[in-house]
Amino acid sequence: MSGIFNPPGSDPRPSVSLAAAPRRGRLSTVRLPLAPAQGGPGTETTRGLNPMTSPITRVQPASTGHPAYSQTFPCEPSTAETGRKLVREALGVWHLDDLADVAALITSELIANAVRHTTCRSIRLIVSRPSATRVHVGVVDRAPSRLPVLCRAGDVDESGRGLLLIDGIADRWGYDLRGPHRRPWGKEVWAELLTRGEE
């Protein structure tokens, strides 16, 4: 089975550039292989769906036993409201309502960045639990050359603070390229939050 966003015929386990920004630290880039696509986190439970156009998709549970959720949306500003609702519902299922406001804010900023900095017609929102103590929120687009850059906005700038905000409230954030190493077809920009403890 292909990975959640690997198109048919592509290598299901390419390596990616991962930029993770810990709350107190510099942005760093490391080379990591993607997890195998056999029934682990990040794989679809259904075959034959176009991952960028299919409706909400429930994916295999992570090792924590929690399912991940993803949905494709139009790449437009009004998507932020629907995306926040999906994130709040997933957190409610996991009994993590205390993270809902922060996760919704991160969702808004990730969607706004995709809308503002890409020409994609659709994006995919992913909400998952990679571990018992982490919540992962990511937005996948088809613009691998438009990588996120953390920069300081000027005092009079009306935009440009989204990643600074995410950097300030998320435990860590970064991006993963999707597809073959030499010709990625997209990227996922993501942020993770720590839960207050194991359930």
DARA-V41708 format. One record per backbone hydrogen bond with DSSP energy under -1.0 kcal/mol. NH is the residue of the N-H (numbers start at 1). CO is the residue of the C=O. Records with the same first field share a line. If there is no record, write none. Layout:
# DARA-V41708
NH->CO ; CO
This chain:
# DARA-V41708
4->42
6->3
10->7
16->32
18->30
19->175
20->28
21->173
23->171
28->20
30->18
32->16
34->14
39->37
43->40
53->50
54->50
57->70
59->68
60->43
62->66
65->62
69->127
70->57
71->125
73->123
75->121
76->74
79->76
80->77
83->79
84->80
85->81
86->82
87->83
88->84
89->85
90->86
91->87
92->88
93->89
94->90
95->92
96->91
99->96
100->97
103->99
104->100
105->101
106->102
107->103
108->104
109->105
110->106
111->107
112->108
113->109
114->110
115->111
116->112
117->113
118->114
123->73
124->140
125->71
126->138
127->69
128->136
134->131
135->193
136->128
137->191
138->126
139->189
140->124
141->187
146->143
147->145
165->161
166->162
167->163
168->164
169->165
170->166
171->192
172->192
174->190
176->188
178->186
185->178
186->178
187->141
188->176
189->139
190->174
191->137
192->172
193->135
195->133
